Amino acid sequence: MHHFRYVSQRLHCESVDLAAVAQLYGTPTYVYSAATMADNYARLLKSLAGLDVQLCYAMKANSNLAVLRHFANLGSAFDLVSGGEIRRVLAAKADVRRSVFAGVGKTEAEIALALENGIFAFHVESEPELRRINHVAGKLGVKAPIAIRVNPDVDAHTHAKITTGKSGNKFGIPLRQAAAAYEAAAKYPNLTLRGVQMHIGSQLTSVGPFVEAVQKVSPFVAELKAKYGITYFSIGGGMGIIYKDALASGEAAWWDAQPADQRPLTPETYGAALVPLLQPLGLKILLEHGRFMVGNAGVLLSRVEHLKRGAGKNFLVVDAAMNDLVRPAMYDSFHEIVPLQRDTARAALVADVVGPICESGDCFAKDRQLQEVGEGELIALMSAGAYGYVMANRYNTRTMAAEVLVQGSAFELVNARETFEQMIAGEKIPVFLK
Ligand code: LLP
């Protein structure tokens, strides 16, 4: 469920007409719905009632300071993966002390920054990393709280580039070696064993793999609790969202109409399956969802440059490109594309929706059926709130897009469009070329 819908044939985010946002701030622009994020947060927590749960929102999905502040206000902590992300949490005046620090290659400087700011726990991915964290903690004269990421070797049935819990992935320590890793960790003088963690992949569309992973890892978790007194189990993130029928899925009726055996994963299904498995552990449960929290809470607004009619092929050339939203080029991902002004009297159009970048991969959709739209008209790429702006880049010397946050009828620019001067500010011609 989300808060994007047509009101008098004009696409709105909550009570804001998106064409007005595009008019004011130009395109391409990301627009996020604060109410959708708040609803997602409340719904996820409600579905896990009966557990002692802390959401550590995976801020890699969308780390705009306003989004972080919003989640902090709701009660969320953060799953962070770099020194930069620690600094973002601090800049948003949010809480590092309840947040966790993941990633396979934390540098000494990043570890020190996390310790200085009272990180809740490091999620450790290897034995060399234990040594490194112990070393940095020793230098600072503190004890570093840690959890080891175990790799349960479960197939998440998702895109190969975003599956993480198989034995061939670079993440975590295999379950059968994890006991030895904890034993090693317990011997380090500057480490405290605080928990255990796993994360099997992203954009999971059924509950089965989550259940399998929890069942597989739970006996080990219980052992760790008995042996070391660990206090939490982080089951990671990974809950998928609707991409194909993104707009329609904002309505309860769409969910009701899905055949029971094909109903997409919901937080309610997730909770119903996992609560009974997790409750007996008697531990705090950490969640690290990113995409589910923000994915359907954001769109990317873009303007049509041309409708280029070819022989047997039409191209809708828009002003957003693969640098702004890289997911279709990188993962062949599907994003629904809708006009901001709906006109049911218009003819249908089948076209490839492409950006202006000089390579064929710069394509948002192939042979997509759309309402006919022409030069100057506006479209929205749906489900762009997660892994959208954060993965954007400046390829073809295109500046970073703007970001806007909506709440009710209020909206504000929360990240100004980058200027050319800002983009080249760090560059210079070396003396030997002058
Ligand atoms: N926890 C850990 C340890 C992770 O590695 C990730 C995501 C998450 C939590 C959050 O997963 P989520 O709830 O968002 O599925 N760029 C890709 C997704 C990469 C996900 C990486 N790790 C995409 O655009 O699909």
Residues whose N, C-alpha, C, O or C-beta is under 5 A from the ligand:
A	BS01	LLP	A58 A61 A102 I162 H199 G201 S202 Q203 G236 G237 G238 M239 E288 H289 G290 R291 F292 R327 Y387
